Amino acid sequence: MDYQKLTGKELTQIKTLGQLKASGYQPKSIKEELRDNLILKIKRKENVFEGIWGYEDTVIPDIERAILSRHNINLLGLRGQAKTRIARMMTHLLDEYVPVVYGSELNDDPLHPLSSFAKNLIEEKGDDTPIIWLHREDRYAEKLATPDVSVADLIGDVDPIKAATMKLSYNDERVIHYGLVPRSHRCIFVINELPDLQARIQVALFNILQEGDIQIRGFKLRLPLDIQFVFTANPEDYTNRGSIVTPLKDRIESQIITHYPKSIEIGKKITAQEANLAGKPVENIHVPELMKDLIEQIAIEARGSEFVDEKSGVSARLTISAFENLISAAERRLYLNGESNTVVRIADLIGVIPAITGKVELVYEGEQEGAGLVAYNLIGKAIRTQFVNYFPSPEQKKKDKSGNPYVIPLAWFGEGNELDILASQSDKEYKTLLHSVPGLEEVVTQMVKTLPEKEKEFFMEFALHGLAEYSQLSKKLLDTGLQFKDLFSSMFDMGAGDEDDDFDEDDN
């Protein structure tokens, strides 16, 4: 019988130590297991970390090198950079099943037992020792490092109740209640947010990482644990709660630095994959590519904003939550107006403000501005950045002798006309309002190449927002939407004290 050729179903039919020996099974460390399976996947050109975008040439090669080197790993990066997801996906590199002595707390290998329980059972029953099979998904353990985590939680402690119940002396190894680390023998063990772990608890990990053994309450106990450790941490200067002690950092062989998506295209892939749109009428809501770009651009603007703490980072969860809110804004409008189809609007971005305010950590100046206003300004900056990808810059065209394409719609607003785009407006009313602005449709059809008919009004509204961001129009935030009007008349109104609630973007 060739153990390597047995299927998972065939393996689980092996019930005793004698049958396991007859199959040709040989013990293998978890790091060798990860290494061997990674080599197979690399040779087959298989993607080890399916669904992890943007790390193909940076983080993933570093992780693969660390696994090939049999290293423990520290994933260092800001929040929302898929550190924990990568750690969880490492289980795909484990064998489907491994044998364990039945009843063992420490996942004892039947041919290489660690605990006194497993050793005694094998000595008593020999080849009739019962075994069970541990699936790869059950070989993953995770602990979030919090200040209240104790050595007993991770390593273990003497259990006086067990000693009293079993009438055992405190010198007996059986009175030990093992913590998470020993119980993760032959598993991947992840500690999230390692700097939050108290320094004295970090010290308790020294021996495990270097010598592979543990110490509990003075017991002369040597357990050569076989564990693949993966730690995650934010950069030390991010938090005042603690840091990784230097001797522990020295024992973690590979430290791999993660990063945010380096392009909008990668960000869109992540958002599309992670957004929870189950049960939403997505087939009835059209989202132009420009809107997807704007959602990603908001995160990019936030990461470079003077009001947002760059050390804290801006999680990829911002764009995911923002996209979900965007779809919900369009969905709500569908139900309000009894319509069957709609296209998202630029005004719907007001609905993503709650998804932004909870995802950015503001510096002092940002706190003074207010989270809502900072989020509103980030949306405006995203529109401004993307505007010149589709339309000529209004600032340059104002000086261009060949003519300003925006002159007709701007003149209409200059005559005192206003335009209100409300969140609950029906598609018919929305289109009628936009087409009431002279010259706006011509600007869009002339400037936007390959313009789909159903996106025409979307780009017309985008043009108005862009002109407002370039200080050609005034844009005022209403309770239920947005109002566009002439910039100079808006200034006079503000002088009269009529626009106290105006979130104007004219200073951009």
C-alpha positions in Angstrom: 0.0 0.0 0.0 1.4 3.5 -1.0 0.3 6.1 1.5 0.9 9.0 -0.8 -1.5 7.6 -3.4 -4.4 7.1 -1.0 -7.4 9.4 -1.4 -9.0 11.3 1.5 -11.8 8.8 1.6 -9.4 5.8 1.7 -7.4 7.4 4.5 -10.3 7.9 6.7 -11.0 4.2 6.6 -7.8 3.6 8.5 -8.9 3.3 12.1 -5.9 1.8 14.1 -2.2 2.3 14.5 -1.5 -1.1 12.9 -3.4 -0.2 9.8 -1.6 3.2 9.6 1.8 1.5 9.8 0.8 -0.9 7.0 -0.2 2.0 4.8 3.4 3.2 4.7 2.7 6.5 6.6 5.8 8.5 7.8 5.6 11.5 10.1 6.3 14.9 8.5 6.6 18.3 10.1 4.1 20.9 9.2 6.7 23.1 7.7 7.9 20.3 5.5 4.3 19.6 4.6 3.7 23.3 3.6 7.0 23.3 1.6 6.3 20.1 -0.3 2.8 21.1 -1.3 3.9 24.6 -2.3 6.6 23.1 -4.6 3.9 21.0 -6.2 1.6 24.0 -6.8 4.5 26.1 -8.2 5.4 23.4 -10.6 1.8 23.1 -11.7 1.5 26.9 -12.1 -1.4 26.9 -9.6 -2.4 30.0 -7.8 -1.8 29.4 -4.1 -3.6 32.5 -2.8 -6.7 32.7 -5.0 -8.6 36.0 -4.7 -5.6 38.0 -3.3 -5.1 40.8 -5.8 -2.2 43.2 -6.2 0.4 41.0 -4.4 1.4 38.8 -7.3 4.8 40.4 -7.7 5.4 41.6 -4.2 3.9 39.9 -1.1 3.1 36.5 -2.5 6.6 35.7 -3.7 8.0 36.8 -0.3 5.5 34.4 1.4 6.4 31.5 -0.9 10.1 32.1 -0.2 9.4 32.1 3.5 7.5 28.8 3.3 10.3 27.2 1.2 12.7 28.3 3.9 10.5 26.8 6.7 10.2 30.2 8.4 7.7 31.6 10.9 6.2 34.7 9.3 5.2 38.2 10.5 2.9 40.0 8.1 3.4 43.7 8.7 1.1 46.3 7.3 -1.7 48.7 7.8 -5.3 47.7 8.4 -7.3 46.2 5.5 -4.4 44.7 3.6 -5.6 41.0 3.7 -3.0 39.9 6.3 -5.4 37.5 8.1 -6.9 36.3 4.9 -3.5 35.3 3.6 -2.8 33.4 6.8 -6.1 31.5 6.6 -5.4 30.6 3.0 -2.2 28.8 4.0 -4.3 25.9 5.1 -4.7 25.1 1.3 -1.0 24.0 1.4 -1.6 21.4 4.1 -2.3 17.7 3.4 -6.0 17.0 3.2 -5.9 14.7 6.3 -3.3 13.8 9.0 -3.7 11.0 11.6 -4.1 11.8 15.2 -4.3 9.6 18.3 -7.9 9.3 19.3 -8.7 11.4 22.4 -5.4 13.4 22.4 -5.5 17.1 23.4 -2.4 17.8 21.4 -3.1 16.3 18.0 -0.5 13.6 18.7 1.1 12.0 15.7 0.5 8.2 16.3 4.1 7.5 15.2 5.6 10.4 17.1 3.4 11.1 20.2 4.2 14.0 22.6 1.7 13.9 25.4 1.8 11.4 28.2 -1.8 10.5 27.4 -0.9 9.4 23.8 2.3 7.6 24.9 0.4 5.6 27.6 -2.4 4.7 25.2 0.0 3.4 22.6 1.9 1.5 25.2 -1.3 0.0 26.4 -3.0 -0.9 23.1 -0.1 -1.1 20.7 -1.3 -1.6 17.1 -4.9 -1.5 18.2 -4.5 2.2 19.3 -7.5 4.0 17.8 -6.8 6.9 15.4 -8.8 9.7 13.9 -8.2 12.0 10.9 -7.8 15.7 11.2 -8.9 17.7 8.1 -6.7 20.6 6.9 -9.5 23.1 7.7 -9.3 22.0 11.4 -5.6 22.6 11.5 -5.9 26.4 11.8 -6.0 28.3 15.1 -6.2 32.0 15.5 -5.9 34.4 18.5 -6.5 38.1 18.6 -3.9 39.7 20.8 -5.6 41.8 23.4 -4.1 43.2 26.7 -6.0 40.7 28.8 -4.4 37.6 27.1 -2.5 35.6 29.7 0.3 33.1 29.6 -2.3 30.5 30.7 -4.5 31.3 27.7 -1.6 30.7 25.3 0.7 28.2 27.0 -1.3 26.6 29.8 -1.5 26.3 33.6 -2.1 23.9 36.4 -5.7 23.0 36.8 -6.5 22.5 40.5 -10.1 21.2 39.7 -8.6 18.5 37.5 -6.1 17.6 40.2 -8.8 17.4 42.9 -11.2 15.4 40.7 -8.6 12.9 39.5 -6.9 12.9 42.9 -3.5 13.7 41.3 -0.5 15.4 42.8 0.5 18.8 41.4 3.7 17.0 40.3 1.7 14.9 37.8 1.8 16.2 34.2 -1.9 15.3 33.8 -3.0 18.2 36.0 -1.9 20.6 33.3 -4.5 22.4 31.2 -2.9 23.2 27.9 -3.4 26.5 26.3 -4.0 27.4 22.6 -0.4 27.0 21.5 0.2 23.4 22.6 -3.3 22.5 21.3 -2.2 23.8 17.9 0.5 21.2 17.6 0.8 20.2 13.9 -1.3 23.3 13.0 -1.0 26.8 11.7 -1.3 29.2 14.6 -2.0 32.9 14.0 -1.6 35.7 16.5 -3.3 38.9 15.1 -2.1 42.3 16.2 1.0 41.0 17.9 2.1 44.4 19.3 -1.0 44.5 21.4 0.2 41.4 23.3 1.8 42.4 26.6 5.6 42.2 26.6 5.7 39.5 29.3 3.4 37.4 27.2 5.5 37.9 24.2 8.5 36.7 26.2 6.7 33.4 26.9 6.8 32.7 23.1 10.7 32.8 23.0 11.2 29.1 23.8 8.5 27.9 21.5 9.9 29.8 18.5 13.5 28.9 19.2 13.6 25.5 20.9 10.1 24.4 20.2 9.3 23.6 23.9 7.1 25.1 26.6 7.4 25.8 30.3 4.4 25.7 32.7 4.6 26.6 36.4 8.1 25.1 36.9 7.2 21.7 35.3 10.3 20.1 33.7 8.2 19.6 30.6 9.7 19.4 27.1 7.2 19.3 24.2 8.9 19.8 20.9 5.8 21.4 19.3 5.5 21.4 15.6 3.7 24.6 14.7 3.7 27.1 11.8 3.5 30.5 13.4 2.0 33.4 11.5 1.8 36.8 13.1 0.1 40.0 11.9 1.0 43.5 13.0 0.6 47.1 12.2 3.8 49.2 12.0 5.0 50.0 15.4 4.5 53.7 15.1 0.8 53.2 14.3 -0.2 52.3 17.9 0.8 53.5 21.3 -0.5 50.4 22.9 2.7 48.4 22.5 5.3 47.0 20.1 7.0 43.7 19.3 9.8 43.1 21.8 13.2 42.9 20.0 14.2 39.3 21.0 10.8 38.0 19.7 11.1 39.9 16.4 14.6 38.4 16.1 13.1 34.9 16.4 10.5 35.4 13.6 12.6 34.5 10.6 10.6 36.4 7.8 8.9 39.7 8.2 6.8 40.5 5.1 5.5 44.0 4.4 2.0 44.3 2.8 0.6 47.3 1.0 -2.6 48.8 -0.4 -3.6 48.3 -4.1 -1.2 50.1 -6.4 -3.8 50.9 -9.1 -7.4 51.6 -9.4 -7.9 48.5 -11.5 -6.7 46.3 -8.7 -8.8 48.1 -6.2 -11.9 47.5 -8.4 -11.2 43.8 -8.5 -11.0 43.6 -4.8 -14.2 45.7 -4.3 -16.1 43.6 -6.8 -15.0 40.4 -5.2 -15.7 41.4 -1.6 -18.9 43.6 -1.8 -21.9 41.8 -0.3 -24.6 42.3 -2.9 -26.6 39.2 -2.2 -30.3 39.7 -2.6 -29.9 43.1 -4.2 -31.4 43.8 -7.7 -28.0 44.3 -9.2 -29.2 43.3 -12.6 -31.5 46.3 -12.6 -28.9 48.8 -11.4 -26.3 49.9 -14.0 -23.0 51.1 -12.6 -20.8 52.9 -15.1 -17.0 52.2 -14.9 -16.4 55.8 -14.0 -18.4 55.3 -10.8 -16.3 52.3 -9.9 -13.2 54.4 -10.5 -14.6 57.2 -8.3 -15.2 54.8 -5.4 -11.5 53.7 -5.6 -10.4 57.3 -6.1 -12.0 58.3 -2.8 -9.8 55.8 -0.9 -6.7 57.1 -2.8 -7.6 60.7 -1.9 -8.1 59.7 1.7 -4.7 58.0 1.9 -3.1 61.3 0.7 -5.3 63.7 2.7 -3.8 66.1 5.2 -6.8 65.5 7.4 -6.4 61.7 7.6 -3.8 60.0 9.8 -1.5 58.3 7.3 0.0 56.1 10.0 -3.5 54.6 10.6 -4.1 53.8 6.9 -7.3 53.6 5.0 -8.6 50.1 4.8 -9.8 48.4 1.6 -13.0 48.0 3.6 -13.8 51.6 2.9 -14.3 51.1 -0.9 -16.2 47.8 -0.2 -18.6 49.5 2.2 -18.9 52.5 0.0 -19.8 50.4 -3.1 -22.4 48.5 -1.0 -24.0 51.9 0.1 -23.9 53.2 -3.5 -25.9 50.2 -4.7 -28.3 50.6 -1.8 -28.9 54.2 -2.6 -29.9 53.3 -6.2 -32.0 50.3 -4.8 -33.9 52.6 -2.4 -34.7 55.0 -5.3 -36.0 52.1 -7.4 -38.5 51.1 -4.6 -39.5 54.8 -3.9 -40.4 55.4 -7.5 -41.7 52.0 -8.5 -39.2 51.7 -11.3 -37.7 48.6 -12.7 -34.3 49.8 -13.8 -32.0 52.7 -12.9 -28.4 54.0 -13.3 -26.4 55.1 -10.3 -25.9 58.9 -10.0 -23.0 61.0 -8.9 -25.4 62.4 -6.2 -25.7 58.9 -4.8 -22.1 59.3 -3.5 -23.7 61.4 -0.7 -25.0 58.1 0.5 -21.5 56.6 0.9 -20.4 59.3 3.4 -21.4 57.0 6.4 -19.1 54.3 4.9 -16.2 56.8 4.8 -16.5 58.5 8.2 -16.1 55.2 10.1 -13.1 54.1 8.1 -10.8 57.0 8.4 -8.9 58.1 11.5 -8.6 61.9 11.5 -5.7 64.0 12.7 -6.4 67.1 14.9 -7.2 69.3 11.9 -9.5 66.7 10.5 -11.4 66.5 13.8 -11.8 70.3 13.7 -13.3 70.1 10.2 -15.6 67.3 11.2 -15.8 63.7 9.9 -18.8 64.4 7.6 -17.2 67.4 5.9 -13.9 65.6 5.4 -15.7 62.7 3.8 -17.7 65.1 1.6 -14.4 66.9 0.5 -12.8 63.5 -0.3 -15.7 62.7 -2.7 -15.2 66.2 -4.2 -11.4 65.6 -4.7 -12.1 62.2 -6.3 -14.5 63.8 -8.8 -11.9 66.6 -9.5 -9.1 64.0 -10.1 -11.3 61.8 -12.5 -12.9 64.8 -14.3 -9.8 65.6 -16.4 -9.7 62.0 -17.6 -12.9 62.7 -19.5 -13.2 66.4 -20.0 -10.7 69.3 -20.6 -9.7 71.2 -17.6 -12.0 74.2 -17.1 -9.1 76.3 -15.9 -7.2 75.8 -19.1 -10.2 76.1 -21.4 -11.0 79.5 -19.8 -7.6 80.8 -21.2 -7.9 78.8 -24.5 -8.4 81.1 -27.5 -10.1 78.2 -29.4 -13.1 78.6 -27.1 -14.5 77.4 -23.9 -16.9 74.4 -24.4 -18.5 75.1 -21.0 -19.6 78.7 -21.8 -23.2 77.9 -22.7 -24.2 75.9 -19.6 -22.2 78.3 -17.4 -24.1 81.2 -18.9 -27.4 79.5 -18.2 -26.5 79.3 -14.5 -25.2 82.9 -14.7 -28.7 84.0 -15.6 -29.8 83.0 -12.1 -31.0 79.5 -12.9 -30.6 76.7 -10.4 -30.6 72.9 -10.6 -31.6 70.6 -7.8 -30.5 66.9 -8.0 -32.4 65.0 -5.3 -31.8 61.5 -4.0 -35.3 60.3 -4.5 -36.0 61.9 -8.0 -37.4 59.5 -10.5 -35.3 58.7 -13.6 -37.7 60.7 -15.8 -37.5 63.8 -13.6 -33.7 63.5 -13.3 -33.2 63.3 -17.0 -35.6 66.2 -17.7 -33.7 68.4 -15.3 -30.3 67.7 -16.8 -31.5 68.2 -20.3 -33.0 71.6 -19.3 -29.4 72.9 -19.0 -28.5 74.3 -22.5 -25.3 73.0 -24.0 -24.7 70.4 -21.3 -25.6 67.4 -23.5 -23.4 68.8 -26.3 -20.4 69.0 -24.0 -20.8 65.4 -23.0 -21.4 64.0 -26.5 -18.4 65.9 -27.8 -15.9 65.1 -25.0 -16.8 61.6 -23.9 -15.7 58.9 -26.4 -17.8 55.8 -26.8 -20.6 57.1 -24.6 -23.3 54.5 -24.0 -26.8 56.0 -24.4 -27.9 55.0 -20.9 -24.9 56.7 -19.3 -25.5 60.1 -21.0 -27.3 61.7 -18.1 -24.7 60.2 -15.6 -21.9 62.0 -17.5 -24.0 65.2 -17.7 -24.3 65.2 -14.0 -20.6 64.4 -13.6 -19.8 67.4 -15.8 -21.7 69.6 -13.4 -19.9 68.2 -10.4 -16.6 68.6 -12.1 -17.3 72.3 -13.0 -18.2 72.8 -9.3 -14.9 71.2 -8.1 -13.0 73.6 -10.5 -14.8 76.6 -9.0 -16.9 77.3 -12.1 -20.2 76.5 -10.3 -21.5 76.5 -6.8 -22.5 73.2 -5.3 -24.6 73.2 -2.2 -25.4 70.1 -0.1 -29.2 69.9 0.6 -30.9 67.7 3.1 -32.1 65.4 0.3 -29.6 66.1 -2.5 -27.5 68.7 -4.2 -28.1 72.2 -5.7 -26.1 73.7 -8.5 -26.1 77.4 -9.2 -23.9 80.3 -10.4 -20.8 80.7 -8.3 -21.0 84.5 -7.9 -24.7 84.6 -6.9 -23.8 81.9 -4.4 -21.1 84.2 -2.9 -23.6 87.0 -2.5 -26.1 84.7 -0.9 -23.4 83.5 1.6 -22.7 87.2 2.3 -26.4 87.6 3.2 -26.1 84.6 5.6 -28.4 82.3 3.7 -26.1 79.4 3.3 -24.8 78.4 6.7 -25.0 74.8 5.8 -23.3 75.0 2.5 -20.6 72.4 2.1 -19.0 74.3 -0.8 -16.0 73.0 -2.6 -15.0 76.3 -4.1 -11.7 76.4 -2.4 -10.5 73.5 -4.5 
